[in-house]
Amino acid sequence: MVTPNQKRVAVAHLVAEFGVSERRACLVVNQHRSTQRHCTTRSDEEQALRVRIRALAVKYHLITRGCLLQQEYGPCRVGCVKTLYA
């Protein structure tokens, strides 16, 4: 599976190397142009939580429903935890 970031790199390469428009390059790579232009921003708090989730995942080999995080951070929404870990 190719991630949107990998597709961004491919589109940039096509534009730079072959001189095609961004629209054509996105069409070839099957990437929507709004996704191509989107810049992800992550807060320091999310980054710290993401690092902690990965550390717990390595230690316990599995995180179920964010229960391990609730001991340190209080109630966490499961969807939030899944999104941050992905």
SULPEWO-V131167 format. One line per field, one symbol per residue. phi: phi as a letter, one per 20 degrees, with the letter a starting at -180 (. if undefined). A space follows every 50 residues. Layout:
phi=???
This chain:
phi=.eegfffffffffffffdmeffffffffemcfffffefdfccffffffff fffffffffdmaddlmfffffedngcffffffffff
